[in-house]
Amino acid sequence: MNIIRLEEVDSTNLYAKKNLINLPDKSIILADRQTSGRGRFDRSWIDLGNDNIFMSIILKPSDNFMHCYPNLTQYLSLVLCQTIEEYGLAPKIKWPNDVLIDGKKIAGILSETVMHGNTFNGLVLGVGINLNSDNESLTLIKDKEATALNLEISVDKIDKEEFLNNLLNKFFDNYDKFLANGFAEIKDEYLSRACFMNSSVSVQVFNKKQSGIAKAITDSGELVIEKDNKEIVLTMGDIL
């Protein structure tokens, strides 16, 4: 791994995309502060300070875009859960890749594909993780209830470097196996941590909302919901 540490950046994903051509595969962009962080559907990501993780992983697994690449966010959400579980907690995944503890968001993931014309250059996998905060700072996050790892286990401070190294090692330990087998490789473990199955859900897909009962996850990581005895397969969206 090639780790690039920045004191401050607008967004680690933006930095990674701008410099992707010149940076090697598996480069890690890590920032102490992020001034314009964002999540899926262009939502802002609140910076809770430099004891938290603002990171992007540059991945160049092939010269062509493969069908399993969008599922890398789900793979990372599972790895995040496995890392957090070592602190004695039981995190859950809200499809497709939000990581929650008792319904409160602790991490968000954003994947972006970099193309030059029709040529696939690589992926940027960004993640923000709330490791250390106080309750007052969390009130800055207005769109959803959030938490931080230190608050959940009642300690003053989580060791950021220890968490980061553990997370990255877990990610790359099974990365090649995931690329070879796709979402099916992690489906059972992903489902065991899913908090939405067999529940009534509303899913925002850009400016449209789909509602129904979450019935299944396909081998491609898609969400299957049932409404009026009809199945609807969603490839993207955000459970509200």
Secondary structure, 3 states (H helix, E strand, C coil): CEEEEEEEECCHHHHHHHHHHHCCCCEEEEEEEECCCECHHHCECCCCCCCCEEEEEEECCCCCCCCCHHHHHHHHHHHHHHHHHCCCCCCEEECCCEEEECCEEEEEEEEEEEEECCEEEEEEEEEEECCCCCHHHHCCCCCCCECCHHHHCCCCCCCHHHHHHHHHHHHHHCHHHHHHHHHHHCHHHHHHCECCCCCEEEEEECCEEEEEEEEEECCCCCEEEEECCEEEEECCCEEC
